[in-house]
Amino acid sequence: MSWTQALAALGPLLGGVGLFLLGMSLMTDGLKLAAGPALEQVLARSTRTRVHGLASGVLITAAVQSSTAVTMAAIGFVNAGLLSLSQALWVLFGSNVGTTVTGWIVALVGLRVDVEAFALPLVGVGALVRVFGRRPGVAAAGQAVAGFGALFLGIGLLQQSFGGLAEGVVLPSGEGLLGVLALVGIGAGLTVVMQASAASMTLALAAAQSGLIDVQDAAAVVIGANIGTTLTALLAAVGATPNAKRAAAAHVLFNLLTGVVALALLPWLVTAIGAAREALGMTRDPAAALALFHTVFNVLGVLLMWPLAGALTRWLLRRFRTIEEDEARPRHLDDNVLQVPALALDALRQEVQRQGTIARRMVRHALDAAPTAVLARERALLEALAAAAARFVERLHDQPMASAGGPRLARVLRVERYHASAATAAAEAGALAAASALPDEVAAVHAAFRREAQALLDAIDAPTEPPAAARIDGQLDAVEQRYQALKSALLACGADGRMPMAAMDQQLRAASGLRRALEQAAKAARLDAEIAAEGPAAA
């Protein structure tokens, strides 16, 4: 083939790739808009077990033709607490299998039928529905249909261009390790450039169907396309949430493991798939063989990950941690100490003290009129630690405990209850205080109340001589005096009209909430000091 002929064949090739990518984008966006909410509900409800999560990932990805959309939805559910990371991983693994449906569509429809007979009508009908569809779901479905037609027009151009090239071009085969790795690199490179593994897969199928390369060489390109998607995942993880980074890491590990194993078994897999195809009575089309190969090695990846998923989840949870996640993780509740209930009680008390630190920090935030988002974040940390402590206590109940252990445990739990009450009151007071401003004459009284409150919290956080209980009680009396002065000032402003009654009521409730939070914090400190004075728990 001359250079002129090669350049002439290159035009349809580029046009085919462009039409395929455009059609894939239109179809994917349309399907997500038309069926996205319903499919997300399915995803949220159908991930109870590994099998359910895997099936959800396969079916939803096959339906919306976008593993990225499924991945982002799964990450969103993990961030919202609707899915655990282990559940999300099986959805991600299933989405890798679901992407192989595109290969089957191309092999069984795109490369076999007369594309022009139905692709152009699909584009026309879909565009009309998109333009004139009144409901968003109908218009989105029209867009998906038009994209489906454009996708098959692209496949037709690719088949035509590869057919022309096959008549006069002989590509080097992937002989030897370096040759196979070069083909893998080509597949990965094409995926990185086009940002679509489906496009790379379609190129490999069309080239094999046209006789430009043999099935084994095309299979190496398909493996490379699978590996190439990991770069997209890594780029998406830059600056993302910890759960997004963990999902990207799982995606990368899955594709790399699957790719390495498929590459090591490449000749045997291709031979076995050929035998299976004949046994099943399937056609001898190279494209069908490649579609089957793509499905088989992704299913093989799922089988390989089955016994490793638990360890992978634990490893991922230890990575990409934020400060908040580290703080929400218990530091003292080790199951090893459960064998000695006295040590377990001391460990529990230390963890409850951490809860107290967070609760008092919430009170300080409320005094400073911090944004409600800050208080909500602190409260989420406290609730996570409280939940971990509750699980620890349940396991502690299974252990024989000395007679003094029960009352001591009850006192520790009461301290924890005081901390929770202080945090709740602080959160409510913070929201109320931010709702309205104070007149200047009340602001000065509020500032005095705030100073005494901060002094009380300082006394609790750093108890020294004189005895902590006496110093805390003295400071609590000073807070009470300042609270009564603030209450009187607010009532006076409301009575003479200097402050709207609704604003006065909000500020009174905020001050009352802060007073209650400070009282609960003081009660917790006094009781914890009494427990400390008793000495270590009896074994």
Order of alpha helices (4+ residues) and beta strands (2+ residues): alpha-alpha-alpha-alpha-alpha-alpha-alpha-alpha-alpha-alpha-alpha-alpha-alpha-alpha-alpha-alpha-alpha-alpha-alpha-alpha-alpha
